[in-house]
Structure formats: structure tokens, C-alpha cells
Amino acid sequence: MKKFNTYCFLAALLLMTGCAAKRDLVYFSNMANTGAVNNNMGGAVIIHQKDIINVTVNSLNPESNLLFNGNKNATTGNTSTRGGYKVNENGIVNLPLIGDYKIEGQTIEEAQAEVAKRLSAFVKSPVVDIQLLNFKISVIGEVNKPSTFVITDENVNLLEALGMAGDMTVYGKRDNVLVIRTENGHKTMNRLNLNKVESMDSPYFNLKQNDIVYVEPDKSKAVEYSQNTRLAPIVVASISALAVLAAVLLRR
């Protein structure tokens, strides 16, 4: 009878500690085995005030190339900083040969074309490449490595951002990922369900500069934390009781 009571107690203990809410940990779990997805690649990258741009020029004039490509760490009139050229509060950047140039509001492609056009007055057949040096995103909440990441090619989607952050923990709510975006001084927020493939069509799936991704913890984390906190003394007491019981049985 004593052995039966012990087995019952152990079974009850296992039931208490083994209960957990069911979680859907699979991304895009509603996707069929085959089929294409019409992914929205998002809008073009727009240059804003206080952005820092890297400008590289290749032309038939080595001296002109050197003006842009060989002086990236110098500071001249507060226009060239951190290895690039800073757009001031008026949306203007000061570039060699060109001088002050209203660049705010242009896409990367538009700015490249405009800089090349203006340089054509000084050099022959310039090829211009512009990169945004301060394109960054932040991933916080229920991820393994929350942090802010600098993106070198201005192109990152939500899954790639989560990968940089070490993916979600098992407690992350994959069906309710929040993206916070600031554009033209206004904040917008949108929630994506990463259990559904349709979320790839959202304009928030492809991230933009300074986006913040927040992964909310699900209720099971609070429940399991509460259960573990509540059951810890019971488990310790049970182990102690079993040890005493085993000692008594061995003495017989």
C-alpha cells in the first residue's frame, strides 16, 4: 500500500510539472507544401536629415575619385564624419566639387543619378555609388540576442532581423510581432502574424531604417514561471520525503 501511495504521488507530481500551454513554433505554418508567395519588397530607401552617406566615385579622373574615395575619415566643415558625409538639419549635404546639395527626400538611386549628373560638369563618365551608413534596426523582447544592428546594404526583412537576434525564444509570440516605424517624424505600429505566410505581403515585413521589432512573450511564460516558483518548494519537499522513505525502506 505504501508503494502504491508513493507511485500515485510521483504521478501527480509529473502531471503538475508537465502541463504547459501548446505553442505553434513553426513560422508560416499555414503555408501549403508548394506554391509561390507574392512578397512585397517594400519601398525604396529614402535619405533623411542627419543621415550619414558614403559616396564612392569611379571615373576617368583619378584625382576626382580621390576627393571622394580617399578622404573618408577627415572632417571638413562638419560635413564629413564617421567615414561618410552627414546630411544636415536642412536636408543638405556638402560634397567635393558639387558643394551644397539638397539630398533629403531622394531615394538612394535618385541621389546616385543626381550626383553623377552634377559631377559630369567636372569629370568624364562618373559612376556613383551611395550607401547609407546609419541604416539600423533594433530587435527586442523574447529573442535570444536582443540588440541594435547596422545594415550595410539597406535591405533586411523581418525574418533576417530575427535571425540576427538569435531567433525568438520558445516564449515569443510568433502570431503577434510588433514593428514600430518612424517616418517623417510620425510613429506607426503594425503587428504581424508569422504563423501565416500572408504576413510576407505586409509593407512592414521588409524593414526600414530605425525600425524597432518587439517580440512579446506569450502567457505561458508567466504561467510556467508562476508554476515553477510555486512548485519549487513542493519538489524540494517531495525529494526530501522520498529520500527519507527510501532510507526507512532500506533499513527494513
C-alpha positions, 0 to 999 in steps of 0.5 A: 500500500505504501508503494502504491501511495508513493507511485500515485504521488510521483504521478501527480507530481509529473502531471503538475510539472508537465502541463504547459500551454501548446505553442505553434513554433513553426513560422508560416505554418499555414503555408501549403507544401508548394506554391509561390508567395507574392512578397512585397519588397517594400519601398525604396530607401529614402535619405533623411536629415542627419543621415550619414552617406558614403559616396564612392566615385569611379571615373576617368579622373583619378584625382576626382575619385580621390576627393571622394574615395580617399578622404573618408575619415577627415572632417571638413566643415562638419560635413564629413564624419564617421567615414561618410558625409552627414546630411544636415538639419536642412536636408543638405549635404556638402560634397567635393566639387558639387558643394551644397546639395539638397539630398533629403527626400531622394531615394538612394538611386535618385541621389546616385543619378543626381550626383553623377549628373552634377559631377559630369560638369567636372569629370568624364563618365562618373559612376556613383555609388551611395550607401547609407551608413546609419541604416539600423534596426533594433530587435527586442523582447523574447529573442535570444540576442536582443540588440541594435544592428547596422545594415550595410546594404539597406535591405533586411526583412523581418525574418533576417532581423530575427535571425540576427537576434538569435531567433525568438525564444520558445516564449515569443509570440510568433502570431503577434510581432510588433514593428514600430516605424518612424517616418517623417517624424510620425510613429506607426505600429503594425503587428504581424502574424508569422504563423501565416505566410500572408504576413510576407505581403505586409509593407512592414515585413521588409524593414526600414531604417530605425525600425524597432521589432518587439517580440512579446512573450506569450502567457505561458511564460508567466504561467510556467514561471508562476508554476515553477516558483510555486512548485519549487518548494513542493519538489524540494519537499517531495525529494526530501520525503522520498529520500527519507522513505527510501532510507526507512525502506532500506533499513527494513 
